[in-house]
Amino acid sequence: MKFNWNYPTTVWVGKNRIDDLPNACENLKIVNPLFVTDKDLIELPFIKNIISNLKKKFNQFNIFSNFTGNPIGENIEEGVEIFKKNNSDGVIAIGGGSALDVGKAVAFMSGQNRPIWDFEDIGDYWKRANGDNIAPIIAIPTTAGTGSETGRASAIINKKTGVKKIIFHPKFLPSIVILDPILTLDLSPRLTAATGMDALAHNLEAFCAPGFHPMADGIALEGINLIKTSLMTAFNDGKNIEARQNLLAASSMGSTAFQKGLGAIHSLSHPINAKFNMHHGLSNAIFMPYVLTFNKKFIEKRISIISAFIGLENTFDSFLDWIIKLRKELKIPHKLSELIQINPNQLEELSQMALEDPSTTTNPTKLTKEDFRKMYQYSIEGKLF
């Protein structure tokens, strides 16, 4: 058996570490940064304050924010154009998963001549890239969910096909990450819930993915434990700094662990995100119990290990009960049909897209299009396997 293990980057953790952002730029020799965040965040006071402070430090400083959640390829093209036009030499990406994904992709594509879709996470497509001209990246999450700050990929929608693609290269990994819980204190309960469940899905699927990766397994277990300890606290008391810090850590841990693999939760989510613009963490949360019960035969022992580690009775059912209770307390719908309506033709298309999703290959059991159709149907009806 042969496996390749990769572990992430320099991470600066703690209250008010955002104040060290100029030092991070200096460490990476960035003198003309492109500041990347989304349309919504750019209007918030704390982002305006960060920008104001950076403008005092840099003679050259530019901003790209013309995008929202679930970014598309054209967003990356526009960001690269601004990067090149202003001769930027690094990217500061701040925000949720979409902002971090865009920032990483802009830094990467600034050194490429091929279309972004040529670097989809398939086989060794990443070797097509010119790895010498990729700009350094500083990543600063303001949500605790995707873990994009410690990931080597970006999720970008191909507008022409309507498919969310995972674009991969080892140098997508940011050079410095700043995890400052202060930046997440104003996150709404709704987004705290959705992003927290996203982090849970990452750690959970990583632990259940096949393959030998005990480092990823250990990180995933502790990530799940931190979420159990802190998600409801942060949901009910958004100003609890310890809970916010724990969730930021768990988020980074999830994306570190899922280099081992993901699974059907993400395979089902990506088409829904692309076609219905649903928040990724919310869709992950909805699909979680349906995938758990579908995969039960193949993951029961692994789930029992998780249950014991986080203080539950060491059975599959105790973990499933906790997930269902947690979703209810977080006010997350049990059925997909509570949020969107899917017609039969769409169901077929979504099932095919899920089958072709890269996450499908590391689900604990091999899946067919019919399996995905059933999982979608059960999630619509609210029926567990």
Buried (B, 14 or more C-beta within 10 A) or exposed (E): EEEEEEEBBEBBBEEEBBEBBBEBBEBBEBBBBBBBBBEBBBEBEBBEEBBEEBEEBBEEBBBBBBBBBBBBBBBBBBBBEBBEEBEBBBBBBBBBBBBBBBBBBBBBBBBBEEEBBEBBBEEEBBEEBEEEEBBBBBBBBBBBBBBBBBBBBBBBBBEEEEBBBBBBBEBBBBBBBBBBBBBBBEBEBBBBBBBBBBBBBBBBBBBBBBEEBEEBBEBBBBBBBBBBBBBBBBBEEBEBBEBBBBBBBBBBBBBBBBBBBBBBBBBBBBBBBBBBEBBBBBBBBBBBBBBBBBBBEBBBEBBBBBBBBBEBEBBBBBBBBBBBEBBEEBEBBBBBBEBBEBEEEBBBBBBBBBBBBBBBBBBBEEBEBEBBBBBBBBBBEBEBB
